Every structure is written in structure tokens, then in C-alpha cells.
Amino acid sequence: MNQDRIKQIIEGEIRAIRNIPVNETIGQAVDLIYEQVHVRNGKVVISGMGKAGQIGHNIATTLSSTGTSAVFLHPSEAQHGDLGIVQSNDVMLLVSNSGKTREIIELEFLVKQLFPDIKIIGLTGNPEGDMVRFCDVLLHTGSPQEVCPLGLTPTTSTTVMTVIGDVLVVLMMEKIRFTKEDYARRHHSGYLGYKSRSS
């Protein structure tokens, strides 16, 4: 195995993380999530297709475990009744690297039929995609090139999406002053549950 090649791949991922735009939009997203979840008693409804959807699911479960209610809504299942999980006081977080994933664009249309004023945050690698038309806040990943040798497989793009999700989680924990005791109340089993209850 070529160790230099391995290092090259890792360095590509590191460069992409360092290239994530750091600007006011992250703070705007945090403020919007705080307003809808912790003031208006809504939740974050996260959706994405394929690999982006898997990242969205991870963000949803991590937010929920750290004091900010969130669920993952599969955009295809939303068209078969699961759209009923969305409430007017929720905030949507739509994840699409291309910014033009058909199922995500359709989901926005369907949600707006129910709740025309619902707030939407977009997480994308394409700030000029279709999502820009309807997002109240648009989080840009920096459009990294995939480390996949074909330039196709979601690799680097999902890495930066994960990092941005982690940033949102940490900033929300700090904003709501989430404590170790709060963490323990949400983790009753496993090593993390034990660790959170130990002194």
C-alpha cells in the first residue's frame, strides 16, 4: 500500500475542511434553530437523499442527543405521508451537495403547501443551485473536489457536511448551556451514558 497516496487523500480532506467558509450564515442558522426549537417549541426537520441524507440523519440524532429536538425526514417517504411529521413552528435543514436534488426541491414545494412561512436552512456545495431560491439561510461547504479518483463518489463533500453539522451542534450546545447532567438524562445506556453520570 502506497503510504504517500494515503497521506495525499487525508490531506485533500483536511484542505477541504480548512476551506469551509466561515461567515455570518453559520450564526444565522444557529439563531434560527434556537428561535424555532427553544423559543417556539418546534424541531429541526432534516432531509437529504443518498449520502447527503445519511449525513443529515447523523446531524439529526446528534442534535437530539444534545438538547435540540431534531428528526430526519426522508424526502421520498415525505411524498407518501411522512410529510405529516412537519409542524408550522419547525425549521427545515435541507442537505444537497448539488443544490438541485429533485426530491429536495419537491419536498420544499410540498412543505410550503402546508406551511407557506416555514423557515428553511440549506446545506450545499453549490450556492447557485435551485435551493438558493427558497432558503432563509444557506450554508456553503466550500465546493470541495471529491477525493474519489473518479471525482464522483461523495467523499470530501460528505466530510465537510459532517464538520458543518458538528459546528452547528457545538454552537447550539453552548447557546442553550447544555450540561453534562442534561446529557446524562438523554443517555441511559452504554458507555457514554455511564461516562456522563460518573464524576
Secondary structure as UniProt FT lines:
FT   HELIX           3..18
FT   HELIX           24..33
FT   HELIX           34..39
FT   STRAND          44..48
FT   HELIX           50..65
FT   TURN            66..67
FT   STRAND          70..72
FT   HELIX           75..78
FT   TURN            79..81
FT   HELIX           82..85
FT   TURN            88..89
FT   STRAND          91..96
FT   HELIX           102..114
FT   TURN            116..117
FT   STRAND          119..124
FT   TURN            127..128
FT   HELIX           130..133
FT   STRAND          137..140
FT   TURN            149..150
FT   HELIX           156..175
FT   TURN            176..177
FT   HELIX           180..186
FT   HELIX           190..197
//
